[in-house]
């Protein structure tokens, strides 16, 4: 289970937006505690498995100060 706070999500959201420029604000909308909903929404939108989405977001928030995608 992935846990994301608001600060982490703001950074991860910008990284995802750069990597997947077709994602809309609605696709990237997130409320704390609704990580599963976000993962399934992105999984569907990006046509990737939920495990890939969890890995990608986890990698982005692991080193939050990195500009790396």
C-alpha positions in Angstrom: 0.0 0.0 0.0 1.3 3.4 -1.0 0.9 6.4 1.3 1.2 9.8 -0.1 1.1 13.2 1.7 0.1 16.5 0.0 3.7 17.8 -0.3 4.9 14.5 -1.9 1.9 14.5 -4.3 2.5 18.0 -5.5 6.1 17.1 -6.6 5.1 13.6 -7.9 2.2 15.2 -9.9 4.5 17.6 -11.7 6.9 14.8 -12.5 4.0 12.7 -13.9 2.7 15.6 -15.8 6.1 16.0 -17.5 6.5 12.3 -18.2 2.9 11.8 -19.4 1.9 15.1 -20.9 -1.6 13.9 -21.9 -2.7 13.6 -18.2 -5.3 16.2 -17.2 -5.8 17.9 -13.9 -8.7 15.6 -13.4 -6.5 12.5 -13.9 -4.1 13.8 -11.3 -6.7 14.9 -8.7 -5.9 13.3 -5.4 -7.3 13.4 -1.9 -5.3 12.1 1.1 -6.3 8.6 2.0 -7.6 7.8 -1.5 -4.3 6.4 -2.9 -6.1 3.3 -4.2 -8.5 5.4 -6.2 -5.7 7.4 -7.7 -3.7 4.3 -8.6 -6.6 2.7 -10.4 -7.5 5.9 -12.2 -3.9 6.3 -13.4 -3.6 2.6 -14.2 -6.6 2.9 -16.5 -5.6 6.2 -18.1 -2.0 5.1 -18.8 -2.9 1.5 -19.6 -0.4 0.1 -17.2 -0.8 -2.4 -14.3 -1.4 -0.9 -10.8 2.0 -2.3 -9.7 3.7 -0.1 -12.3 1.9 3.0 -11.1 2.8 2.2 -7.5 6.4 1.7 -8.5 6.5 4.9 -10.5 4.9 7.1 -7.9 7.0 5.5 -5.1 10.2 6.2 -7.1 9.2 9.8 -7.6 8.5 10.4 -3.9 11.4 8.5 -2.6 13.8 11.3 -3.6 11.4 14.2 -3.6 14.1 16.8 -4.3 15.3 15.0 -7.4 14.2 16.4 -10.7 14.5 12.9 -12.2 11.4 11.3 -13.7 
